């Protein structure tokens, strides 16, 4: 089974799953170690870069909304 390309850098996998292991164990198995091409974080990271994906994005989020979220997040960081 292949692991997601962004597994080591993913905020969801590294921080959120550590805080809520009983809830996210299945999500990690489904997305990070399974069908990671369905993951919204993976899709956004491939298009924008993992460093541009906001930390509150979860694997099951709708990817269609993410380009605008990533753009807005980048604009906020640039104005700071």
Backbone torsions as a table, in degrees:
resi	resn	phi	psi	omega
1	UNK	NA	126.8	-179.7
2	UNK	-84.2	144.6	179.8
3	UNK	-95.8	154.0	177.8
4	UNK	-57.6	142.5	178.7
5	UNK	-62.6	-25.5	-175.9
6	UNK	-103.0	11.9	-175.3
7	UNK	-53.1	-46.2	-176.3
8	UNK	-71.3	-26.8	-176.8
9	UNK	-102.0	-6.5	-172.2
10	UNK	-74.2	123.3	179.0
11	UNK	-62.3	-41.6	179.9
12	UNK	-58.5	-49.9	-176.7
13	UNK	-68.4	-40.3	-174.3
14	UNK	-85.0	-33.9	-174.4
15	UNK	-110.4	-53.2	-176.8
16	UNK	-64.7	-41.1	-179.0
17	UNK	-69.6	-27.5	176.9
18	UNK	-70.3	-34.0	-178.7
19	UNK	-77.7	-31.1	-177.2
20	UNK	-131.8	62.7	-173.0
21	UNK	-61.5	-34.9	-177.4
22	UNK	-71.5	-28.2	179.4
23	UNK	-85.7	-40.4	-171.2
24	UNK	-92.3	-6.5	-179.9
25	UNK	-56.7	-45.7	178.9
26	UNK	-68.5	-38.6	178.5
27	UNK	-63.5	-43.7	178.4
28	UNK	-61.4	-43.9	-180.0
29	UNK	-63.8	-40.5	-179.0
30	UNK	-70.3	-45.4	-173.4
31	UNK	-98.1	-55.7	-173.0
32	UNK	-68.8	-38.0	-175.9
33	UNK	-112.6	2.5	-178.0
34	UNK	-123.4	-111.4	-178.3
35	UNK	-86.7	64.6	-174.8
36	UNK	-66.1	-18.1	178.6
37	UNK	-70.2	-13.0	175.1
38	UNK	-87.8	-10.1	-174.2
39	UNK	-74.5	130.6	178.9
40	UNK	-63.9	-36.1	178.7
41	UNK	-65.1	-44.8	178.5
42	UNK	-60.1	-47.3	-179.3
43	UNK	-61.4	-45.3	179.9
44	UNK	-66.7	-40.1	-179.4
45	UNK	-65.4	-38.2	178.3
46	UNK	-64.3	-35.9	-176.7
47	UNK	-86.5	-41.9	-172.8
48	UNK	-109.4	-20.8	-173.9
49	UNK	103.8	141.1	-176.0
50	UNK	-62.6	-30.8	-179.4
51	UNK	-70.6	-15.4	-179.9
52	UNK	-94.5	-10.6	-177.8
53	UNK	-78.0	121.5	179.5
54	UNK	-59.6	147.8	-175.8
55	UNK	-66.3	-22.3	-177.7
56	UNK	-83.8	-4.0	179.3
57	UNK	-73.7	137.2	178.8
58	UNK	-115.2	159.1	-177.9
59	UNK	-56.0	-34.9	-176.1
60	UNK	-86.2	2.2	179.1
61	UNK	-66.0	159.6	179.4
62	UNK	-78.4	119.6	-177.3
63	UNK	-64.0	-29.6	-177.5
64	UNK	-57.8	-28.1	-179.4
65	UNK	-86.1	-17.9	-171.7
66	UNK	-67.6	-38.1	179.7
67	UNK	-55.2	-41.8	178.5
68	UNK	-68.0	-40.4	178.9
69	UNK	-63.2	-44.7	-179.6
70	UNK	-65.0	-42.7	177.1
71	UNK	-58.8	-49.1	-179.0
72	UNK	-63.2	-38.9	178.9
73	UNK	-63.9	-42.7	179.5
74	UNK	-66.6	-39.2	178.2
75	UNK	-64.1	-40.6	178.2
76	UNK	-63.5	-42.6	-179.5
77	UNK	-65.3	-37.8	-178.8
78	UNK	-68.9	-31.7	-177.8
79	UNK	-81.7	-10.1	-179.0
80	UNK	-82.2	NA	NA
